[in-house]
């Protein structure tokens, strides 16, 4: 029986989405790309979900790339469509109104690293290997990897990883700023859930504003970005949670955020 490409489990306010094609090291074929897009649409709409954790069925791979078998005989037009399908899904993840954490439990190669990079935070097992090996297949990254790595870690790192195609370990990825944290593999899940639960306790509308200003500001000139920040700063004052947060500080108590 064909297994579904995703497993989706809610752990309180944290939705864990797992790419589940273990026999193919969780490679992203068209069906998985579409399923991921739908899963992130659902997670965005689900009122009780505050944070999303994205991972792959382990322990070997997070996601070992786009599905090479599916790609090998694409026409140029189909290849462009495949790229757009992946890019649209990853842009959906990047513009999620709630934080998305990539729990990188193993190989994050090609489309796998591209998927991790469109998440807002990345936490990697010390055993993980991350890279963009497309060049070794005679290809280039097609799900936004060249552009997101450039923006995340700068031109030198982007060119090194793209041109050599050699993966880096988690410690080097941390040094390059590609991941936020590298932890012992045995602690990956606990550390990720701790981070997710901490985020789940923050004011959701403030987090939504932060995700929005960082995404928009990263893509426009500084004066425009600052103006946008001021507009969003004003908007957050329309929320009950902003009143609650500031009052709770003055009253020396813990705030209770209600997502209003
Ligand atoms: N697309 C499709 N299938 C893939 C895949 C991918 N990106 N990555 C792994 N698989 C499949 C293998 O073909 C194999 O399937 P099979 O058992 O039916 O032959 C299975 O997953 C296990 O992979 P295997 O290569 O046997 O594991 P390994 O431990 O020897 O090597 C990797 C692990 C990750 C080093 C190796 O699988 C690899 O290099 N994968 C491709 C990485 C890549 O280039 N990604 C970018 C694509 S653009």
Boltz pocket constraint, residues with backbone or C-beta under 6 A from the ligand:
constraints:
  - pocket:
      binder: B
      contacts: [[A, 22], [A, 23], [A, 24], [A, 25], [A, 27], [A, 28], [A, 64], [A, 65], [A, 66], [A, 67], [A, 68], [A, 69], [A, 107], [A, 109], [A, 110], [A, 111], [A, 133], [A, 134], [A, 137]]
      max_distance: 6.0
